[in-house]
Amino acid sequence: MTSDYDSPFRFVGATIDNVIDVSGDSDIDHEALVRTWFIG
């Protein structure tokens, strides 16, 4: 759980499985991330 999510409504009835960073920071190893999708 995180307190980073601030919204005008409460998020209920589902689970957030993945979060996509769209900040533009290039410190993410995208190839390694994609490999985890296939390897598990």
N, C-alpha and C positions, 0 to 999 in steps of 0.2 A: 504494500500500500504506500502511496506517496501523497504528500500534501502539495505537490507541484501543480496539480490540476485544480484550477479555480474557475468555476463556472457559475452562471446565474441559476442553474438548476442542479439537482442531485442526480448522479449517474447510478441507476439501479436497474436490475433485471438482466444484466449481461456481465461478461468478463472481458477485460482488455487483455488480449493475448500478446499483441505486439505493439510497439511504439516506433514510429518512423521519425527520425530526426531530420527536419527540413531546414535547420539553421544555416547550412552551408559549410559547417566545419568539416575539414578534410581529414580528420584524424581517425576516421572509421576505415577499417580494412574490409572493403565491400566484397572482395573475393572470399575472404574467410567467412563472412556472414552468409553468403550464398552457399558455401560448402556445408554449413551447419544445417541448412534447410534440407539437404539431401542425406546427410550422415545422421542427423538427429541429435 
